[in-house]
Amino acid sequence: MKGYTALIKKPLTKNEVRQAVVITLSTGYVDAVILSRKMGIGFGKADQLAKLMYSAGIIVDSTMRGTVVILKGEPQALNAAYRQLRKVQK
């Protein structure tokens, strides 16, 4: 996946990534609609944040049981998300 700016034309910020990770860890699952409502952003950007967390290995998309959070610790999840964000911004 090359970059997370295809639909929104603005790059994701570290603050947005941090908010999305905190919301995901507090709710136990991730959904673009929930991220959109809780963060006050558009659906496209929320979807891109969910894809970033999936590619960082924070969540696993399981169709039978919904989305499963793998990294439960906030520091570990934030570090993984920030590494993935830096990787795609290069």
Sequence and secondary structure as in RCSB ss.txt:
>XXXX:A:sequence
MKGYTALIKKPLTKNEVRQAVVITLSTGYVDAVILSRKMGIGFGKADQLAKLMYSAGIIVDSTMRGTVVILKGEP
QALNAAYRQLRKVQK
>XXXX:A:secstr
   S TTTSS   HHHHHHHHHHHHHHSS  HHHHHHHHT  HHHHHHHHHHHHHHTSEEEETTTEEEE   SHH
HHHHHHHHHHHHHH 
